[in-house]
Amino acid sequence: MLDLSDNSIIEKEDLRQDWELFKWCLEINNISFLYHFTDINNITSIKRYQNIYSRDYLIKNNINFIPGSDSTSVELEEKRGLQNYIHLSVATFQYIYFNKANITVIKVDPRIVYLKTTKFSIYNANDSKTKIGDRFDDFHRIKFGFCKSDKHFEKNSEEFKSHQAEVLVLKNIPIKFLYRVS
């Protein structure tokens, strides 16, 4: 079991002052991991560069990758100023990847939320009705019960949208935060 009290994984200058509130929220909601969905062919690059990088960073640095999202999602990200963020899920399963054969899931240390620059979205970050912010209240607003549910929710229902809540990490996630990168 992960020790959520150990904040040494994050450099002091990058650590939120209120990180203990985030720790409390992770604990009461029994969040052991966050999840990153990616094409299995991206694993080689993640290992080589020792990071998961944002789409924007990958493009600007000529790092080859297989995108997990379509052009509409990319446009929406740019419109919202999220092109340099990596999307993580609280849910272990995401409907949008259900029929995609080459998708793998990387477990991410939830202490990534202790970073000052991390943002939180109550729905999919590209949903026009979502609320995105970087404060504890924004994180606490996520409906973790729906995220962790195994139920299949009716599309566009509040439950369905809540199941797609996201944690958004700026630019990169170092390999020290990753589990099961195989």
C-alpha positions in Angstrom: 0.0 0.0 0.0 1.2 3.5 -1.0 2.1 5.9 1.8 0.1 9.0 0.8 1.8 10.9 3.7 5.2 10.6 2.0 5.4 13.7 -0.1 9.1 13.4 -0.8 8.4 12.2 -4.3 7.7 15.8 -5.2 10.3 18.6 -5.1 9.5 21.1 -2.3 9.0 24.0 -4.6 6.5 22.1 -6.7 4.4 20.9 -3.7 1.1 22.4 -2.9 0.9 24.1 0.5 -2.4 22.3 1.2 -1.2 18.9 0.0 -2.6 17.3 3.2 -6.1 18.1 2.1 -5.5 16.2 -1.1 -4.1 13.3 0.8 -7.2 13.2 3.0 -9.4 13.2 -0.1 -7.5 10.4 -1.7 -7.7 8.4 1.5 -11.4 8.8 2.2 -12.2 8.0 -1.4 -9.8 5.0 -1.4 -7.9 6.2 -4.4 -4.8 3.9 -4.8 -4.0 4.9 -8.4 -4.9 7.2 -11.3 -4.8 5.8 -14.8 -3.3 6.9 -18.1 -4.7 5.2 -21.3 -2.3 5.1 -24.2 -1.5 3.1 -27.3 0.7 0.1 -26.4 3.2 1.3 -29.0 3.9 4.4 -26.9 5.4 2.4 -24.1 8.8 2.2 -25.8 9.0 6.0 -26.0 7.8 6.4 -22.4 10.6 4.0 -21.2 13.2 5.7 -23.4 12.4 9.3 -22.3 11.5 8.2 -18.7 8.4 10.3 -18.9 4.8 10.5 -20.2 4.8 13.8 -22.1 1.9 16.0 -23.2 0.9 15.9 -26.8 2.2 19.5 -27.2 5.6 18.6 -25.8 5.8 15.5 -28.0 5.1 17.5 -31.2 7.4 20.4 -30.3 10.2 18.0 -29.6 9.7 15.7 -32.6 9.0 12.6 -30.4 7.0 10.0 -32.3 3.8 8.8 -30.7 0.4 7.3 -31.6 -2.3 9.7 -30.4 -5.1 8.4 -28.2 -7.5 11.1 -29.2 -9.0 12.4 -32.4 -8.7 15.8 -34.1 -11.9 17.1 -32.5 -10.5 16.4 -29.1 -7.2 18.1 -30.0 -9.1 21.2 -31.2 -11.1 21.3 -28.0 -8.0 21.0 -25.9 -6.4 23.9 -27.7 -9.5 26.0 -27.3 -9.4 25.3 -23.5 -5.6 25.9 -23.3 -5.1 22.2 -22.2 -2.8 21.1 -25.1 0.2 20.9 -22.7 -1.6 18.7 -20.1 -1.6 14.9 -19.7 -5.1 13.4 -19.0 -5.4 10.9 -16.2 -8.6 9.1 -15.1 -9.8 8.1 -11.7 -11.7 5.3 -13.4 -10.0 2.1 -14.4 -12.2 1.8 -17.4 -13.2 4.4 -20.0 -15.9 3.8 -22.6 -14.1 5.7 -25.3 -11.3 3.0 -25.3 -13.7 0.0 -25.1 -13.2 -1.2 -28.7 -9.6 -0.1 -29.2 -7.3 -3.1 -29.3 -4.0 -1.5 -28.8 -4.8 0.5 -25.6 -3.0 -0.2 -22.4 -3.4 1.3 -19.0 -0.6 2.8 -17.0 -1.1 3.1 -13.2 0.0 6.5 -11.9 0.9 7.4 -8.3 -2.0 9.5 -7.0 0.4 11.8 -5.2 0.7 13.5 -8.6 -2.2 15.7 -7.4 0.1 17.2 -4.8 1.8 19.2 -7.7 0.9 22.9 -7.7 0.3 22.8 -11.5 -2.1 19.9 -11.6 -5.7 20.7 -12.5 -9.0 18.8 -12.0 -12.0 18.4 -14.2 -15.4 17.1 -12.9 -16.1 15.6 -16.4 -14.0 14.8 -19.4 -11.9 17.9 -19.8 -13.2 18.5 -23.3 -16.9 18.5 -22.2 -18.3 22.0 -22.7 -20.1 21.8 -19.3 -17.2 20.7 -17.2 -15.6 22.8 -14.5 -11.8 22.8 -14.4 -9.6 24.3 -11.7 -6.5 23.8 -9.7 -7.7 24.2 -6.1 -8.6 21.6 -3.5 -12.3 22.5 -3.9 -12.0 21.6 -7.6 -10.5 18.2 -6.7 -13.0 17.5 -4.0 -15.9 18.3 -6.4 -15.1 15.1 -8.4 -17.7 12.4 -7.8 -15.3 9.6 -7.0 -18.1 7.1 -6.4 -19.2 7.3 -10.0 -15.5 7.2 -11.2 -14.9 4.0 -9.3 -18.2 2.3 -10.2 -18.3 -0.7 -12.5 -21.8 0.2 -13.7 -22.4 1.2 -17.3 -24.1 4.5 -17.3 -26.5 5.9 -19.9 -24.5 8.1 -22.3 -24.7 11.9 -21.5 -26.2 11.2 -18.0 -24.7 13.0 -15.0 -23.3 9.6 -13.9 -21.7 8.9 -17.3 -20.1 12.4 -17.4 -18.9 12.1 -13.8 -17.3 8.7 -14.5 -15.1 10.6 -17.0 -13.6 13.0 -14.4 -9.9 13.8 -15.1 -6.8 14.9 -13.4 -4.7 17.0 -15.7 -0.9 17.1 -15.3 1.2 19.8 -16.8 3.8 18.8 -19.5 5.2 15.5 -18.1 4.8 12.7 -15.6 8.3 11.3 -14.6 8.6 7.6 -14.5 9.0 7.6 -10.7 5.2 8.2 -10.6 4.4 5.2 -13.0 3.6 1.6 -12.2 3.1 -1.2 -14.6 5.0 0.3 -17.6 5.6 -3.0 -19.4 
